[in-house]
Amino acid sequence: MKRIALPLLLLTMSASLFAFSFSLAPNTSFFEPLNSDQFSPKTHLGAFYLLDSDPKGNIIRFDKLNGTPGEYFPLINTYKEGKDDAFLLLQAAGGFSALKFDFGKVQLQAHIEAYIRGVFYLLHGNDVMGFDGSYFIGMESKIIDSLILRGGIRHYSGHVGDEVLFAVIQSNPDYIDAEISEYVRDTFEFSVGYSNKDFPYVEGAISFMIPQKNSYLLPFAHRPDNITSGGKTNAERDPESYAVRGDYGPSYKAIILAGELTLSYPFGMNNAFLILSGKLHQDGVTKHTLDPSDDGGFWEYEYDVTLGLERFNMNGRSIAVELIWHDGRFPLLNYYWKRTKSVSLVFSVN
């Protein structure tokens, strides 16, 4: 205990000498979550309805049989278009900041946040389609109370629902020998944002995400290269068992670019807002699967338009209701190759 107390005491004394303040656990992030980002770390409950496409995905054979490459099969065959287009989304999230250094016009702190979400059929016996999880660990800086910088590591992990898997295996016993293409992704994330409490009418942010080295080389998603199976790395397993991924060109980096612009009209303890947001996925055309034959044309776009009304309490926390138009990927990681158009009604807590 003395070993911990002494450095903190010295840090506090130094702060008084050099005119900066230090807080061990400020518990407030500088960087507001991208509100309409479907994987934003905020707690919400929502229902959405698909207007186009469906959430059917793929699984991959585990073994290359008799020299024949592995195959992809449809994952969900219990889905019925027109009947099962309504879904329920539940997400719990949290985060905290620590070790805040305040130099007046420049502030710096560490931040950790995480979420877990599930998507269920709304009118199909409430079968769960899958669960996602994500966490972020990094540093944040706020400059002149307006410019926000953030950098760190973000991990994503997707899991297919057990009821879906059971239904698939029941329909075709051959699926017992197949391995799910679980989505796992480790990225470096860098963001720049603008937010000023003295001018709350406009906010914005841009984020840049690139996978860590060797974490995007497999078709069955962004599985970190340090994971082994049967004592073999991904690079060793792919040609021996899956053998479905062709060579990607040097320009393919599986980069994600995200941006958001928020227009707000605060009144009293309330805030009405319009959010325009979008994403560019460099893995959009290949979906990390099959045989990419050229070195270009990978980019895929997503966009959202959100209308919302937010109500604050005296502690700065809020509850919001949002109406969202989404044109892009289905909001579960393991269905990332499926484009959909949907309308959502979401209640969120920040």
FIBAMAR-405808 format. One record per residue (C-alpha): residue in three letters; x, y, z. Coordinates in nm, 3 decimals, decimal comma, padded with zeros to 5 digits, always signed. Layout:
N
  type        u        v        w
   ALA        X        Y        Z
...
***
This chain:
350
  type        u        v        w
   MET  +00,000  +00,000  +00,000
   LYS  +00,290  +00,236  +00,077
   ARG  +00,433  +00,170  -00,268
   ILE  +00,110  +00,299  -00,422
   ALA  +00,056  +00,592  -00,184
   LEU  +00,403  +00,745  -00,223
   PRO  +00,392  +00,797  -00,603
   LEU  +00,042  +00,945  -00,575
   LEU  +00,161  +01,184  -00,302
   LEU  +00,458  +01,295  -00,514
   LEU  +00,229  +01,341  -00,814
   THR  -00,009  +01,558  -00,610
   MET  +00,279  +01,774  -00,483
   SER  +00,416  +01,811  -00,835
   ALA  +00,075  +01,920  -00,960
   SER  +00,065  +02,210  -00,717
   LEU  +00,417  +02,320  -00,816
   PHE  +00,368  +02,306  -01,193
   ALA  +00,007  +02,438  -01,210
   PHE  -00,177  +02,131  -01,327
   SER  -00,434  +01,914  -01,156
   PHE  -00,460  +01,538  -01,133
   SER  -00,765  +01,319  -01,075
   LEU  -00,736  +00,947  -01,013
   ALA  -01,086  +00,854  -01,136
   PRO  -01,279  +01,136  -01,311
   ASN  -01,523  +00,877  -01,456
   THR  -01,629  +01,091  -01,753
   SER  -01,517  +01,041  -02,110
   PHE  -01,421  +01,339  -02,327
   PHE  -01,537  +01,155  -02,637
   GLU  -01,911  +01,106  -02,677
   PRO  -02,005  +00,776  -02,845
   LEU  -02,104  +00,803  -03,209
   ASN  -02,477  +00,803  -03,143
   SER  -02,598  +00,632  -03,457
   ASP  -02,307  +00,388  -03,484
   GLN  -02,470  +00,046  -03,443
   PHE  -02,174  -00,067  -03,228
   SER  -02,154  +00,250  -03,021
   PRO  -02,091  +00,178  -02,651
   LYS  -02,419  +00,302  -02,506
   THR  -02,706  +00,124  -02,333
   HIS  -03,019  +00,095  -02,541
   LEU  -03,332  -00,104  -02,620
   GLY  -03,476  -00,094  -02,968
   ALA  -03,690  -00,262  -03,229
   PHE  -03,614  -00,256  -03,601
   TYR  -03,787  -00,371  -03,915
   LEU  -03,609  -00,487  -04,230
   LEU  -03,728  -00,324  -04,549
   ASP  -03,483  -00,497  -04,777
   SER  -03,262  -00,809  -04,779
   ASP  -03,245  -01,063  -04,499
   PRO  -03,005  -01,173  -04,222
   LYS  -02,905  -01,505  -04,372
   GLY  -02,533  -01,560  -04,334
   ASN  -02,269  -01,824  -04,400
   ILE  -02,079  -02,095  -04,222
   ILE  -01,774  -02,275  -04,351
   ARG  -01,674  -02,641  -04,363
   PHE  -01,409  -02,721  -04,107
   ASP  -01,210  -02,966  -04,322
   LYS  -01,078  -02,972  -04,674
   LEU  -01,196  -03,314  -04,788
   ASN  -00,996  -03,517  -05,044
   GLY  -00,818  -03,207  -05,167
   THR  -01,145  -03,018  -05,220
   PRO  -01,148  -02,670  -05,062
   GLY  -01,385  -02,594  -04,777
   GLU  -01,732  -02,470  -04,865
   TYR  -01,967  -02,199  -04,742
   PHE  -02,326  -02,282  -04,647
   PRO  -02,622  -02,059  -04,551
   LEU  -02,639  -02,014  -04,176
   ILE  -03,003  -01,932  -04,106
   ASN  -03,279  -02,123  -04,282
   THR  -03,547  -02,063  -04,018
   TYR  -03,591  -01,706  -04,142
   LYS  -03,913  -01,641  -04,334
   GLU  -03,920  -01,321  -04,536
   GLY  -04,221  -01,105  -04,463
   LYS  -04,286  -01,279  -04,131
   ASP  -03,952  -01,257  -03,952
   ASP  -03,849  -00,906  -04,054
   ALA  -03,902  -00,754  -03,707
   PHE  -03,623  -00,776  -03,450
   LEU  -03,549  -00,671  -03,093
   LEU  -03,208  -00,532  -02,998
   LEU  -03,078  -00,517  -02,640
   GLN  -02,745  -00,361  -02,550
   ALA  -02,574  -00,292  -02,217
   ALA  -02,265  -00,074  -02,206
   GLY  -02,042  +00,108  -01,964
   GLY  -01,709  +00,280  -01,930
   PHE  -01,487  +00,482  -01,700
   SER  -01,193  +00,718  -01,720
   ALA  -00,889  +00,738  -01,495
   LEU  -00,560  +00,918  -01,439
   LYS  -00,675  +01,257  -01,563
   PHE  -00,411  +01,525  -01,611
   ASP  -00,545  +01,880  -01,647
   PHE  -00,306  +02,144  -01,781
   GLY  -00,576  +02,406  -01,823
   LYS  -00,637  +02,419  -02,197
   VAL  -00,514  +02,062  -02,248
   GLN  -00,649  +01,758  -02,064
   LEU  -00,534  +01,396  -02,089
   GLN  -00,677  +01,076  -01,943
   ALA  -00,703  +00,699  -01,984
   HIS  -01,036  +00,546  -02,081
   ILE  -01,195  +00,201  -02,092
   GLU  -01,540  +00,114  -02,231
   ALA  -01,726  -00,201  -02,332
   TYR  -02,062  -00,329  -02,449
   ILE  -02,250  -00,653  -02,499
   ARG  -02,553  -00,679  -02,728
   GLY  -02,804  -00,935  -02,846
   VAL  -03,051  -00,941  -03,137
   PHE  -03,370  -01,147  -03,114
   TYR  -03,656  -01,231  -03,346
   LEU  -03,942  -01,012  -03,231
   LEU  -04,222  -01,236  -03,366
   HIS  -04,045  -01,570  -03,399
   GLY  -04,052  -01,714  -03,048
   ASN  -03,783  -01,464  -02,938
   ASP  -03,503  -01,686  -03,070
   VAL  -03,170  -01,512  -03,021
   MET  -02,977  -01,463  -03,344
   GLY  -02,649  -01,386  -03,176
   PHE  -02,444  -01,191  -02,924
   ASP  -02,169  -00,935  -02,979
   GLY  -01,910  -00,790  -02,746
   SER  -01,655  -00,513  -02,777
   TYR  -01,413  -00,322  -02,557
   PHE  -01,185  -00,021  -02,601
   ILE  -00,871  +00,064  -02,403
   GLY  -00,683  +00,384  -02,479
   MET  -00,610  +00,750  -02,410
   GLU  -00,811  +01,066  -02,470
   SER  -00,715  +01,432  -02,490
   LYS  -00,931  +01,745  -02,490
   ILE  -00,783  +02,070  -02,622
   ILE  -00,929  +02,418  -02,563
   ASP  -01,260  +02,257  -02,453
   SER  -01,343  +02,176  -02,817
   LEU  -01,104  +01,943  -02,997
   ILE  -01,102  +01,581  -02,879
   LEU  -00,839  +01,324  -02,971
   ARG  -00,861  +00,954  -02,891
   GLY  -00,639  +00,656  -02,965
   GLY  -00,628  +00,298  -02,849
   ILE  -00,709  -00,065  -02,916
   ARG  -01,060  -00,197  -02,983
   HIS  -01,160  -00,564  -02,977
   TYR  -01,474  -00,706  -03,140
   SER  -01,617  -01,055  -03,097
   GLY  -01,936  -01,204  -03,244
   HIS  -02,119  -01,523  -03,146
   VAL  -02,407  -01,701  -03,321
   GLY  -02,713  -01,777  -03,107
   ASP  -02,750  -02,134  -02,984
   GLU  -03,114  -02,158  -03,095
   VAL  -03,014  -02,065  -03,449
   LEU  -02,739  -02,328  -03,451
   PHE  -02,973  -02,595  -03,316
   ALA  -03,231  -02,520  -03,586
   VAL  -02,966  -02,536  -03,858
   ILE  -02,826  -02,870  -03,741
   GLN  -03,177  -03,013  -03,714
   SER  -03,247  -02,920  -04,074
   ASN  -02,923  -03,068  -04,211
   PRO  -02,703  -03,310  -04,012
   ASP  -02,409  -03,227  -04,240
   TYR  -02,373  -02,899  -04,055
   ILE  -02,239  -03,089  -03,753
   ASP  -01,901  -03,108  -03,928
   ALA  -01,894  -02,736  -04,011
   GLU  -01,727  -02,457  -03,815
   ILE  -01,897  -02,124  -03,758
   SER  -01,729  -01,823  -03,909
   GLU  -01,711  -01,633  -03,581
   TYR  -01,621  -01,265  -03,625
   VAL  -01,318  -01,162  -03,420
   ARG  -01,139  -00,837  -03,490
   ASP  -00,860  -00,646  -03,314
   THR  -00,803  -00,292  -03,439
   PHE  -00,607  +00,021  -03,370
   GLU  -00,858  +00,305  -03,345
   PHE  -00,789  +00,677  -03,383
   SER  -01,058  +00,944  -03,357
   VAL  -01,087  +01,322  -03,384
   GLY  -01,398  +01,497  -03,255
   TYR  -01,542  +01,845  -03,201
   SER  -01,770  +01,928  -02,909
   ASN  -01,808  +02,261  -02,726
   LYS  -02,058  +02,309  -02,445
   ASP  -02,068  +02,683  -02,516
   PHE  -02,184  +02,609  -02,873
   PRO  -02,388  +02,287  -02,843
   TYR  -02,560  +02,314  -03,182
   VAL  -02,298  +02,129  -03,389
   GLU  -02,083  +01,829  -03,302
   GLY  -01,885  +01,590  -03,516
   ALA  -01,632  +01,310  -03,518
   ILE  -01,418  +01,106  -03,755
   SER  -01,275  +00,764  -03,666
   PHE  -01,008  +00,557  -03,840
   MET  -00,972  +00,184  -03,764
   ILE  -00,711  -00,052  -03,901
   PRO  -00,659  -00,414  -03,793
   GLN  -00,353  -00,508  -03,596
   LYS  -00,091  -00,691  -03,797
   ASN  -00,205  -01,031  -03,928
   SER  -00,552  -00,998  -03,776
   TYR  -00,745  -00,972  -04,104
   LEU  -00,598  -01,249  -04,316
   LEU  -00,872  -01,510  -04,286
   PRO  -01,205  -01,539  -04,465
   PHE  -01,387  -01,650  -04,152
   ALA  -01,326  -01,302  -04,015
   HIS  -01,070  -01,101  -03,824
   ARG  -00,927  -01,369  -03,605
   PRO  -00,611  -01,253  -03,423
   ASP  -00,300  -01,427  -03,550
   ASN  -00,184  -01,524  -03,200
   ILE  -00,475  -01,768  -03,165
   THR  -00,381  -02,129  -03,231
   SER  -00,592  -02,438  -03,284
   GLY  -00,444  -02,783  -03,256
   GLY  -00,107  -02,619  -03,203
   LYS  -00,121  -02,446  -03,542
   THR  -00,146  -02,078  -03,631
   ASN  -00,400  -01,930  -03,870
   ALA  -00,144  -01,919  -04,152
   GLU  -00,079  -02,291  -04,105
   ARG  -00,444  -02,390  -04,074
   ASP  -00,584  -02,200  -04,372
   PRO  -00,421  -02,399  -04,655
   GLU  -00,452  -02,728  -04,468
   SER  -00,815  -02,717  -04,368
   TYR  -01,012  -02,424  -04,507
   ALA  -00,820  -02,339  -04,824
   VAL  -01,083  -02,098  -04,952
   ARG  -00,905  -01,764  -04,925
   GLY  -00,725  -01,636  -05,229
   ASP  -00,439  -01,389  -05,209
   TYR  -00,528  -01,029  -05,130
   GLY  -00,338  -00,750  -05,302
   PRO  -00,108  -00,519  -05,106
   SER  -00,363  -00,235  -05,099
   TYR  -00,612  -00,443  -04,899
   LYS  -00,587  -00,343  -04,533
   ALA  -00,945  -00,399  -04,405
   ILE  -00,960  -00,034  -04,301
   ILE  -01,280  +00,121  -04,160
   LEU  -01,351  +00,496  -04,180
   ALA  -01,644  +00,636  -03,982
   GLY  -01,783  +00,989  -03,958
   GLU  -02,072  +01,164  -03,792
   LEU  -02,230  +01,511  -03,785
   THR  -02,483  +01,603  -03,514
   LEU  -02,709  +01,908  -03,532
   SER  -02,878  +01,988  -03,200
   TYR  -03,141  +02,224  -03,067
   PRO  -03,126  +02,236  -02,685
   PHE  -03,421  +02,375  -02,492
   GLY  -03,451  +02,361  -02,115
   MET  -03,346  +02,013  -01,999
   ASN  -03,416  +01,871  -02,344
   ASN  -03,231  +01,837  -02,672
   ALA  -03,370  +01,766  -03,018
   PHE  -03,114  +01,637  -03,266
   LEU  -03,049  +01,520  -03,619
   ILE  -02,754  +01,288  -03,681
   LEU  -02,599  +01,209  -04,018
   SER  -02,341  +00,930  -04,006
   GLY  -02,161  +00,698  -04,238
   LYS  -01,895  +00,429  -04,266
   LEU  -01,662  +00,307  -04,536
   HIS  -01,542  -00,054  -04,514
   GLN  -01,244  -00,150  -04,724
   ASP  -01,342  -00,515  -04,682
   GLY  -01,684  -00,448  -04,835
   VAL  -01,661  -00,635  -05,163
   THR  -01,459  -00,937  -05,056
   LYS  -01,631  -00,981  -04,717
   HIS  -01,304  -01,156  -04,628
   THR  -01,429  -01,461  -04,813
   LEU  -01,378  -01,677  -05,117
   ASP  -01,135  -01,564  -05,388
   PRO  -01,069  -01,192  -05,435
   SER  -00,939  -01,172  -05,791
   ASP  -00,828  -00,811  -05,811
   ASP  -00,657  -00,554  -05,594
   GLY  -00,923  -00,283  -05,602
   GLY  -01,292  -00,210  -05,556
   PHE  -01,307  -00,326  -05,197
   TRP  -01,495  -00,029  -05,050
   GLU  -01,848  -00,056  -04,915
   TYR  -02,052  +00,225  -04,761
   GLU  -02,308  +00,244  -04,480
   TYR  -02,513  +00,541  -04,369
   ASP  -02,768  +00,632  -04,103
   VAL  -03,009  +00,921  -04,055
   THR  -03,132  +00,969  -03,698
   LEU  -03,399  +01,196  -03,550
   GLY  -03,406  +01,207  -03,173
   LEU  -03,522  +01,375  -02,855
   GLU  -03,310  +01,364  -02,540
   ARG  -03,399  +01,447  -02,180
   PHE  -03,127  +01,529  -01,923
   ASN  -03,129  +01,510  -01,545
   MET  -02,937  +01,729  -01,301
   ASN  -02,634  +01,496  -01,311
   GLY  -02,590  +01,528  -01,687
   ARG  -02,720  +01,179  -01,766
   SER  -02,988  +01,143  -02,029
   ILE  -03,251  +00,920  -02,182
   ALA  -03,331  +00,951  -02,550
   VAL  -03,577  +00,821  -02,806
   GLU  -03,446  +00,787  -03,162
   LEU  -03,594  +00,705  -03,501
   ILE  -03,320  +00,567  -03,729
   TRP  -03,302  +00,490  -04,100
   HIS  -03,018  +00,246  -04,169
   ASP  -02,873  +00,141  -04,504
   GLY  -02,582  -00,095  -04,446
   ARG  -02,485  -00,407  -04,261
   PHE  -02,709  -00,611  -04,035
   PRO  -02,640  -00,504  -03,673
   LEU  -02,463  -00,822  -03,562
   LEU  -02,095  -00,893  -03,624
   ASN  -02,147  -01,247  -03,751
   TYR  -02,380  -01,116  -04,021
   TYR  -02,143  -00,845  -04,138
   TRP  -02,158  -00,959  -04,502
   LYS  -02,535  -00,897  -04,523
   ARG  -02,659  -00,558  -04,643
   THR  -02,998  -00,447  -04,514
   LYS  -03,225  -00,145  -04,508
   SER  -03,417  -00,096  -04,186
   VAL  -03,614  +00,146  -03,970
   SER  -03,550  +00,143  -03,594
   LEU  -03,714  +00,288  -03,284
   VAL  -03,455  +00,301  -03,007
   PHE  -03,459  +00,407  -02,641
   SER  -03,111  +00,477  -02,506
   VAL  -02,944  +00,582  -02,181
   ASN  -02,619  +00,782  -02,182
***
